[in-house]
Amino acid sequence: MKIVIALGGNALQMDKNSKDSMAQLESCRKTAKAVVNLIEKGHQISLVHGNGPQVGQIVSSIETAHKTDEGNVLFPFDVCDAFSQGYIGYHLQNAILEELSNRNIDKNVETIITQVVVSENDPAFNNPTKPIGSFYTKEEAEILEKKNGYILKEDSGRGYRRVVPSPKPIDIVEKKSIKRIVDAGDIVIACGGGGIPVIKKDSKFEGISAVIDKDFAAEKLAEILEADVLMILTAVSNVCINYNKENEKKLEKVTVAEIDKYIEENQFAEGSMLPKIEACKKFVTSNKKSKAIIGFLDEAMEVLKGEKGTTIIY
């Protein structure tokens, strides 16, 4: 089967007690085992990963350097996205190559620095909500708003942070290159962090300050590749309704009609499970013979077989 996997933050989570960025590589090695288990069974795998903690660290480091010396450049957010795609892709790519080599599987792994097209008319631009980077005092926030045109909002009593919009993806610039890799039978890592958000301006693409949800980017990639399965691997074993209540219920196999009912009942949290559910719904609606799965990374094989996790069908 042709499968697009969206890797949640837990798949790349660095040890919070470690000051060594290479700790991420160890997390990627664990992820690689689950991915290569599927490859070993003959499945064609394409990967999309998140970048929330990593791009935040990159932005904070750049901002701290600029505070220390204004000669240090404040790189725009789309460039920081590209930085994160490069170094996360590098770690994942090497970890998967190592695991393939250990099992004598002859396949290439390629990371594509990916631009994802969004519409400048997306309503998300009217309401930026995604916090990124460092915390500032109210006075510092006001200066940044005037100097750089940033939008900053108070964040849970901890100070002010820059916020950016989260528009929906409408196309992938490098889709032909990605397709060539997949058609050759190799593994591609693409749309990292949701992709670098760009807007089409005549014959060129312009980067913008925004965050594309990685699950929606994975869905768009799955549509373009005509995948059989969209698999969102995360920190939970199942999607639940009545979450954290006495009548909590795990969902195992559900239809789009049932999902619509649960969405109307506000069963899924906006900042966590809802985007995953909506991405899955969009994918199986676009191809009624396909399926979307949400499950725990370490149980990827069982999730694909339907033995664990939550499967969504049309």
C-alpha positions, 0 to 999 in steps of 0.5 A: 500500500501507498502510505503517507505518515504524519509524525507527531511531536512525540516521534521527534521529541528531544529529552527535555533534560538534555541540552544536546540537540543531538538527543533528537537523533536518538528519538529519530532512531526509535521512530525509524524502527516503526517506519522501517517495519512498514517498509519491510512489509512492502509498503511505500512510505512517505513522511511528513513531520512536525516542527513545533518545538524545533522551529520555536527553538530556532526563532528564540535563538535568533531573537536572543542573538539579535537582542545581544547584537542587532548586527545579528539578522532576524531571519523571517519565519519562513526561513526559520521553517526552512532551517527546521526542515533541513535539520529534522529531515537530516536526522530522520533521513539518516536514522531511516537509512541506518535502520534500512541498512541494518535490515539489508533493505536497499532503498534511498531516503530523500528530504525535500525542502518543501514549499506549500502554497496557501491563499492570501485570502485565507480567513486565518490571516485575519486571526493569527493564533499560533504563538512562536518564539520568545516571551517579551514584556509589554514594553518590548512587545510594543517596540517589536510591533512598531519596528517589525510589524509583528503581532504579539499577544499575552500568553497565559500570564508568562509574557507576550509572544509573537503570533502568526496565522495558520492557513490551509494548504492548497498545493505543493510546489515540489509535488513533481519531484516528490512523485518521482521519488515515490514512483522510483520506490524510495522514501521521501520526507516532505512538507516538514512542519507543514511546509514553508508557507508561500503565496503565488505572485505572478510567476514566483512564490513569496514566503510568508510568516505563517504555520501550516498544520502538518496534518493538513499538509500530510493530507494534501500530500496524500491526495496528490500521491493518490495514497491508499492510507493517511496515517497520523502517528501520535502520542495516543493509542485511540481517538476518544469521545467524552474524553477524560470523563466517566463515560469516555469511549475509544473509537476504533472504526468510524465513518465520516457521518459519525465523525460529523456528528462528533464534531457537532458535539464538540467532542474534539479539542481545537488545538489538538485532536480536531485538526487531525480528525478534520484532515482524516475526514478530508482525505477519505472524502477525497478518495472514498476507497481510502482510509485514514488512521490515527494511532500510537507510533510504537503500534504502527503495524497493528494500527495499519492492520486495524487491530489498534488505533482509530480507523476512519472510512467514508 
